[in-house]
Amino acid sequence: MVRLERTKRKWTQAELAERVGVKPLWVSEFERGKTTAQIGLVFRTIKALGLHLTVEKVDRPTGAGTVIDLEDLVRATQGLPDEISSQPGETPDDAIRGAMKEQRKKKNE
C-alpha cells in the first residue's frame, strides 16, 4: 500500500524518506516487507502519505491463521473501489471477496 500510494504521488523513495525523516534504505526495506520496523516510523510514513490505519477486534477461531502474501493481495485488489461496504451480517472479508468477484465478472464480459 505504501509503495502504491508513493508511486501514485510520483514520489521517489528518497522524497518519501525525507518527509518521514528516515533514510531511503528504510523506505526501500519497508516497501519490500521488512519484518521489523519501529511503529512510530510506520505511523509517520502512513501520515506522510495521507493514509489511514484502522485497527479493530476480529473474532477468529483459536489457532486459526493464514499467511497472506501482501503483494498478491495488492495486485488482486487493484481496480477495486476505494471504499467497500459490507452488508449487515457480512464480514469485511466477504465484502471484499464479493467486490473482487464483481470485478472479475466485468473483465470477462
Secondary structure, DSSP 8 states (H G I E B T S, - for coil): -HHHHHHHTT--HHHHHHHHTS-HHHHHHHHTT-S---HHHHHHHHHHTT-----------TT------HHHHHHHHTTS-S-----TT--HHHHHHHHHHHHHHHHH-
